[in-house]
Amino acid sequence: MKSHPIPFLVFFVFGLCSSAIVAQPAPASMATPSWVTMMEDPLVNYFDALNAYENYWKTHARPPGEEEEMEQSLGNTKKSVDVEKDREEKVKKKKLKGASLEEVEYLKYQTKRFENWAREVKPWVQDNGHILSDEERTAIWQKQQEEIRQQEKK
């Protein structure tokens, strides 16, 4: 049976495209928040990263989340205070152009990345904040598999 080169070519092109995906760089007009670089450090202390993230948002305005934007576009009914706040937010968004809009989009993207990172690594966080590496996780799994095999032999 003859194999066709098309499926191989599709997977090859997909592999090239996915390897070219990189994190969104910070706009030139702003400094990268510390929690972004901490999230990318494999030796970071989980609790230090969470504290840096929370402290950053104490002094900076959070970008609107997708949930808020979806509610606005769907026209969900809200309290009059919320409606007024939404109106003010839309006016601010319309005024944002260029570098400011770029900064908001960058922060929105990094916020999603951080929250997803925090959720994904949480099961692997030790009491001291150390996040288990892939090698440490694999070693735990292998040890568990060995224990299961030994129990089955009994």
Rosetta constraint file for C-alpha pairs under 8 A:
AtomPair CA 4 CA 8 HARMONIC 7.70 0.50
AtomPair CA 5 CA 9 HARMONIC 6.05 0.50
AtomPair CA 6 CA 10 HARMONIC 6.11 0.50
AtomPair CA 7 CA 11 HARMONIC 6.29 0.50
AtomPair CA 8 CA 12 HARMONIC 6.06 0.50
AtomPair CA 9 CA 13 HARMONIC 6.10 0.50
AtomPair CA 10 CA 14 HARMONIC 6.09 0.50
AtomPair CA 11 CA 15 HARMONIC 6.01 0.50
AtomPair CA 12 CA 16 HARMONIC 6.32 0.50
AtomPair CA 13 CA 17 HARMONIC 6.21 0.50
AtomPair CA 14 CA 18 HARMONIC 6.09 0.50
AtomPair CA 15 CA 19 HARMONIC 6.11 0.50
AtomPair CA 16 CA 20 HARMONIC 6.34 0.50
AtomPair CA 17 CA 21 HARMONIC 6.84 0.50
AtomPair CA 24 CA 106 HARMONIC 7.13 0.50
AtomPair CA 24 CA 109 HARMONIC 7.86 0.50
AtomPair CA 25 CA 106 HARMONIC 7.81 0.50
AtomPair CA 26 CA 30 HARMONIC 6.73 0.50
AtomPair CA 26 CA 31 HARMONIC 6.93 0.50
AtomPair CA 26 CA 32 HARMONIC 5.81 0.50
AtomPair CA 26 CA 103 HARMONIC 7.59 0.50
AtomPair CA 26 CA 106 HARMONIC 6.49 0.50
AtomPair CA 27 CA 31 HARMONIC 7.82 0.50
AtomPair CA 27 CA 99 HARMONIC 7.31 0.50
AtomPair CA 27 CA 102 HARMONIC 6.61 0.50
AtomPair CA 27 CA 103 HARMONIC 6.20 0.50
AtomPair CA 27 CA 106 HARMONIC 7.36 0.50
AtomPair CA 29 CA 99 HARMONIC 6.83 0.50
AtomPair CA 29 CA 103 HARMONIC 7.99 0.50
AtomPair CA 30 CA 103 HARMONIC 7.28 0.50
AtomPair CA 32 CA 36 HARMONIC 6.81 0.50
AtomPair CA 32 CA 37 HARMONIC 7.50 0.50
AtomPair CA 33 CA 37 HARMONIC 7.15 0.50
AtomPair CA 33 CA 56 HARMONIC 7.69 0.50
AtomPair CA 34 CA 38 HARMONIC 6.11 0.50
AtomPair CA 34 CA 52 HARMONIC 6.83 0.50
AtomPair CA 34 CA 53 HARMONIC 7.91 0.50
AtomPair CA 35 CA 39 HARMONIC 6.02 0.50
AtomPair CA 35 CA 49 HARMONIC 5.62 0.50
AtomPair CA 35 CA 50 HARMONIC 7.63 0.50
AtomPair CA 35 CA 52 HARMONIC 5.58 0.50
AtomPair CA 35 CA 53 HARMONIC 5.37 0.50
AtomPair CA 35 CA 114 HARMONIC 7.87 0.50
AtomPair CA 36 CA 40 HARMONIC 6.65 0.50
AtomPair CA 36 CA 110 HARMONIC 6.82 0.50
AtomPair CA 36 CA 114 HARMONIC 7.12 0.50
AtomPair CA 37 CA 41 HARMONIC 6.48 0.50
AtomPair CA 38 CA 44 HARMONIC 5.96 0.50
AtomPair CA 38 CA 49 HARMONIC 5.95 0.50
AtomPair CA 39 CA 44 HARMONIC 7.15 0.50
AtomPair CA 39 CA 49 HARMONIC 6.82 0.50
AtomPair CA 39 CA 114 HARMONIC 6.72 0.50
AtomPair CA 39 CA 117 HARMONIC 7.26 0.50
AtomPair CA 42 CA 131 HARMONIC 7.86 0.50
AtomPair CA 42 CA 133 HARMONIC 7.50 0.50
AtomPair CA 43 CA 130 HARMONIC 7.41 0.50
AtomPair CA 43 CA 131 HARMONIC 7.38 0.50
AtomPair CA 44 CA 48 HARMONIC 7.57 0.50
AtomPair CA 44 CA 49 HARMONIC 7.12 0.50
AtomPair CA 44 CA 130 HARMONIC 7.15 0.50
AtomPair CA 44 CA 131 HARMONIC 7.51 0.50
AtomPair CA 45 CA 49 HARMONIC 6.38 0.50
AtomPair CA 45 CA 128 HARMONIC 7.89 0.50
AtomPair CA 45 CA 129 HARMONIC 4.88 0.50
AtomPair CA 45 CA 130 HARMONIC 5.30 0.50
AtomPair CA 45 CA 131 HARMONIC 6.99 0.50
AtomPair CA 46 CA 50 HARMONIC 6.31 0.50
AtomPair CA 46 CA 118 HARMONIC 7.93 0.50
AtomPair CA 46 CA 125 HARMONIC 6.94 0.50
AtomPair CA 46 CA 129 HARMONIC 4.87 0.50
AtomPair CA 46 CA 130 HARMONIC 6.40 0.50
AtomPair CA 46 CA 131 HARMONIC 6.64 0.50
AtomPair CA 47 CA 51 HARMONIC 6.14 0.50
AtomPair CA 47 CA 129 HARMONIC 5.53 0.50
AtomPair CA 48 CA 52 HARMONIC 6.16 0.50
AtomPair CA 48 CA 129 HARMONIC 7.83 0.50
AtomPair CA 49 CA 53 HARMONIC 6.17 0.50
AtomPair CA 50 CA 54 HARMONIC 6.16 0.50
AtomPair CA 50 CA 118 HARMONIC 7.95 0.50
AtomPair CA 51 CA 55 HARMONIC 5.94 0.50
AtomPair CA 52 CA 56 HARMONIC 6.03 0.50
AtomPair CA 53 CA 57 HARMONIC 6.63 0.50
AtomPair CA 54 CA 58 HARMONIC 6.58 0.50
AtomPair CA 55 CA 59 HARMONIC 7.15 0.50
AtomPair CA 56 CA 60 HARMONIC 6.27 0.50
AtomPair CA 57 CA 61 HARMONIC 6.51 0.50
AtomPair CA 57 CA 62 HARMONIC 6.51 0.50
AtomPair CA 62 CA 107 HARMONIC 7.99 0.50
AtomPair CA 62 CA 108 HARMONIC 7.96 0.50
AtomPair CA 63 CA 104 HARMONIC 5.91 0.50
AtomPair CA 63 CA 105 HARMONIC 7.72 0.50
AtomPair CA 63 CA 107 HARMONIC 6.68 0.50
AtomPair CA 63 CA 108 HARMONIC 5.57 0.50
AtomPair CA 64 CA 68 HARMONIC 6.42 0.50
AtomPair CA 64 CA 69 HARMONIC 7.12 0.50
AtomPair CA 64 CA 108 HARMONIC 7.34 0.50
AtomPair CA 65 CA 69 HARMONIC 6.51 0.50
AtomPair CA 65 CA 108 HARMONIC 7.13 0.50
AtomPair CA 66 CA 70 HARMONIC 5.98 0.50
AtomPair CA 67 CA 71 HARMONIC 6.23 0.50
AtomPair CA 68 CA 72 HARMONIC 6.28 0.50
AtomPair CA 69 CA 73 HARMONIC 6.18 0.50
AtomPair CA 70 CA 74 HARMONIC 6.02 0.50
AtomPair CA 71 CA 75 HARMONIC 6.12 0.50
AtomPair CA 71 CA 76 HARMONIC 5.61 0.50
AtomPair CA 72 CA 76 HARMONIC 6.64 0.50
AtomPair CA 72 CA 86 HARMONIC 7.61 0.50
AtomPair CA 78 CA 82 HARMONIC 5.99 0.50
AtomPair CA 78 CA 83 HARMONIC 6.18 0.50
AtomPair CA 79 CA 83 HARMONIC 6.29 0.50
AtomPair CA 80 CA 84 HARMONIC 6.22 0.50
AtomPair CA 81 CA 85 HARMONIC 6.23 0.50
AtomPair CA 82 CA 86 HARMONIC 6.05 0.50
AtomPair CA 83 CA 87 HARMONIC 6.21 0.50
AtomPair CA 84 CA 88 HARMONIC 6.29 0.50
AtomPair CA 85 CA 89 HARMONIC 6.18 0.50
AtomPair CA 86 CA 90 HARMONIC 6.20 0.50
AtomPair CA 87 CA 91 HARMONIC 6.35 0.50
AtomPair CA 88 CA 92 HARMONIC 6.29 0.50
AtomPair CA 89 CA 93 HARMONIC 6.16 0.50
AtomPair CA 90 CA 94 HARMONIC 6.19 0.50
AtomPair CA 91 CA 95 HARMONIC 6.37 0.50
AtomPair CA 92 CA 96 HARMONIC 6.36 0.50
AtomPair CA 93 CA 101 HARMONIC 7.82 0.50
AtomPair CA 96 CA 100 HARMONIC 5.63 0.50
AtomPair CA 96 CA 101 HARMONIC 5.15 0.50
AtomPair CA 97 CA 101 HARMONIC 5.08 0.50
AtomPair CA 97 CA 102 HARMONIC 7.79 0.50
AtomPair CA 98 CA 102 HARMONIC 6.21 0.50
AtomPair CA 99 CA 103 HARMONIC 6.11 0.50
AtomPair CA 100 CA 104 HARMONIC 6.32 0.50
AtomPair CA 101 CA 105 HARMONIC 6.21 0.50
AtomPair CA 102 CA 106 HARMONIC 6.07 0.50
AtomPair CA 103 CA 107 HARMONIC 6.11 0.50
AtomPair CA 104 CA 108 HARMONIC 6.07 0.50
AtomPair CA 105 CA 109 HARMONIC 6.16 0.50
AtomPair CA 106 CA 110 HARMONIC 6.17 0.50
AtomPair CA 107 CA 111 HARMONIC 5.84 0.50
AtomPair CA 108 CA 112 HARMONIC 6.36 0.50
AtomPair CA 109 CA 113 HARMONIC 6.31 0.50
AtomPair CA 110 CA 114 HARMONIC 6.01 0.50
AtomPair CA 111 CA 115 HARMONIC 6.14 0.50
AtomPair CA 112 CA 116 HARMONIC 6.07 0.50
AtomPair CA 113 CA 117 HARMONIC 6.00 0.50
AtomPair CA 114 CA 118 HARMONIC 6.04 0.50
AtomPair CA 115 CA 119 HARMONIC 6.22 0.50
AtomPair CA 116 CA 120 HARMONIC 6.13 0.50
AtomPair CA 117 CA 121 HARMONIC 6.15 0.50
AtomPair CA 118 CA 122 HARMONIC 5.90 0.50
AtomPair CA 121 CA 125 HARMONIC 6.55 0.50
AtomPair CA 121 CA 131 HARMONIC 6.95 0.50
AtomPair CA 124 CA 131 HARMONIC 5.54 0.50
AtomPair CA 124 CA 132 HARMONIC 5.45 0.50
AtomPair CA 124 CA 137 HARMONIC 7.94 0.50
AtomPair CA 125 CA 129 HARMONIC 5.72 0.50
AtomPair CA 125 CA 130 HARMONIC 5.68 0.50
AtomPair CA 125 CA 131 HARMONIC 4.51 0.50
AtomPair CA 125 CA 132 HARMONIC 6.48 0.50
AtomPair CA 126 CA 130 HARMONIC 5.27 0.50
AtomPair CA 126 CA 131 HARMONIC 6.26 0.50
AtomPair CA 126 CA 132 HARMONIC 7.44 0.50
AtomPair CA 132 CA 136 HARMONIC 5.67 0.50
AtomPair CA 132 CA 137 HARMONIC 6.23 0.50
AtomPair CA 133 CA 137 HARMONIC 6.22 0.50
AtomPair CA 134 CA 138 HARMONIC 6.10 0.50
AtomPair CA 135 CA 139 HARMONIC 6.16 0.50
AtomPair CA 136 CA 140 HARMONIC 6.31 0.50
AtomPair CA 137 CA 141 HARMONIC 6.28 0.50
AtomPair CA 138 CA 142 HARMONIC 6.09 0.50
AtomPair CA 139 CA 143 HARMONIC 6.13 0.50
AtomPair CA 140 CA 144 HARMONIC 6.23 0.50
AtomPair CA 141 CA 145 HARMONIC 6.18 0.50
AtomPair CA 142 CA 146 HARMONIC 6.18 0.50
AtomPair CA 143 CA 147 HARMONIC 6.26 0.50
AtomPair CA 144 CA 148 HARMONIC 6.22 0.50
AtomPair CA 145 CA 149 HARMONIC 6.26 0.50
AtomPair CA 146 CA 150 HARMONIC 6.23 0.50
AtomPair CA 147 CA 151 HARMONIC 6.22 0.50
AtomPair CA 148 CA 152 HARMONIC 6.23 0.50
AtomPair CA 149 CA 153 HARMONIC 6.40 0.50
AtomPair CA 150 CA 154 HARMONIC 6.71 0.50
